Amino acid sequence: VQLQASGGGSVQAGGSLRVSCAASGGTFSSYHMGWFRQAPGKEREFVAAVTWSGGSTYYADSVKGRFTISRDNAKNTVYLQMNSLKPEDTAVYYCAAVKWPKSPLGSWGQGTLVTVSS
């Protein structure tokens, strides 16, 4: 499965942003999907995951209550709605198939940069 994230941008602290990840070349609806992020100078970290059906979700403590992951299997797309953004959310965001709940599978696609200013 090839993955392409989009929708990143610059936003002020407290603002909202939705990023998307489109999949192609595979059976998207068969995979649990997750979002990860990598801030400058830091290792990539898990953010959120959703089961193949969309029925269950799992979040890192740092984003719980602020971020919402969802998917549309008809559009082969997974979303991450980010509210109440903080400067520490600044990172490149990537999506990936996951072994439930947060072990990434396969190769990384292109990420999308989210910058939150104070």
C-alpha positions in Angstrom: 0.0 0.0 0.0 1.3 3.4 -1.0 0.5 6.3 1.4 0.4 10.0 0.9 -0.3 12.4 3.7 -1.6 15.9 3.1 -3.3 18.9 4.7 -0.5 20.1 6.9 0.1 23.8 7.4 0.8 26.5 10.0 -1.7 27.4 12.7 -1.6 29.3 16.0 -1.8 27.6 19.3 -5.4 26.7 20.2 -6.3 26.3 16.6 -7.4 23.2 14.6 -6.2 21.4 11.5 -7.2 18.2 9.7 -4.7 16.0 7.9 -5.5 13.3 5.5 -3.7 10.2 4.2 -4.7 8.6 0.9 -3.8 5.0 0.2 -3.4 3.3 -3.1 -2.2 0.0 -4.5 -3.5 -2.3 -1.8 -6.5 -3.4 0.2 -6.8 -0.4 2.5 -9.9 -1.6 4.2 -8.0 -4.7 5.5 -5.6 -2.7 7.5 -5.6 -1.1 10.9 -4.2 2.4 10.3 -2.2 4.8 12.5 -0.8 8.3 12.6 2.7 9.0 13.7 4.8 12.2 14.0 8.4 13.2 14.1 9.4 16.5 15.6 12.8 18.2 14.7 15.6 16.4 16.5 13.3 13.7 17.9 12.4 10.1 17.1 9.1 9.3 15.4 6.3 8.7 17.8 2.9 7.1 17.8 -0.1 9.5 17.8 -3.3 7.5 17.1 -4.8 4.4 15.5 -8.1 3.1 14.1 -9.2 -0.4 13.4 -9.9 -1.6 9.9 -13.6 -1.1 10.4 -13.3 2.2 12.2 -15.0 0.8 15.2 -12.2 1.2 17.7 -9.5 3.9 18.2 -6.4 4.3 20.4 -4.5 7.4 21.3 -1.3 8.5 22.8 -1.8 10.2 26.1 -0.3 13.4 24.8 -3.2 13.9 22.3 -6.1 12.1 24.0 -9.1 14.4 24.1 -7.7 16.8 21.5 -7.2 14.6 18.4 -9.7 12.3 16.6 -8.7 9.7 14.1 -11.2 8.4 11.6 -11.3 6.7 8.2 -13.4 6.4 5.1 -12.8 3.0 3.4 -14.8 4.0 0.4 -12.3 6.8 -0.2 -9.2 4.8 1.0 -8.4 7.6 3.3 -7.6 8.0 7.0 -8.0 11.4 8.8 -6.6 13.0 11.9 -8.6 15.9 13.2 -6.4 18.0 15.5 -8.0 20.5 17.9 -6.5 22.7 20.7 -3.1 22.5 19.0 0.0 23.2 21.0 3.5 24.2 19.9 4.7 20.8 21.0 2.4 19.3 18.3 4.8 20.7 15.7 6.1 17.8 13.6 5.9 16.0 10.3 2.9 13.7 10.4 2.9 10.3 8.7 0.3 7.6 8.4 1.1 3.8 8.3 -0.7 0.5 8.5 -0.3 -0.8 12.0 -0.2 -4.0 14.0 -2.8 -3.2 16.6 -2.5 -0.9 18.3 0.6 1.0 17.4 3.4 -1.0 15.7 4.0 0.4 12.2 4.0 -2.0 9.3 5.5 -1.5 5.9 7.4 1.5 4.6 6.7 5.1 5.3 5.0 7.4 2.8 5.5 11.1 2.4 4.5 13.0 5.5 2.9 16.4 6.0 4.3 19.2 8.1 2.2 20.8 10.9 3.6 23.9 12.5 2.0 25.4 15.6 3.1 28.8 16.7 2.6 30.3 20.2 
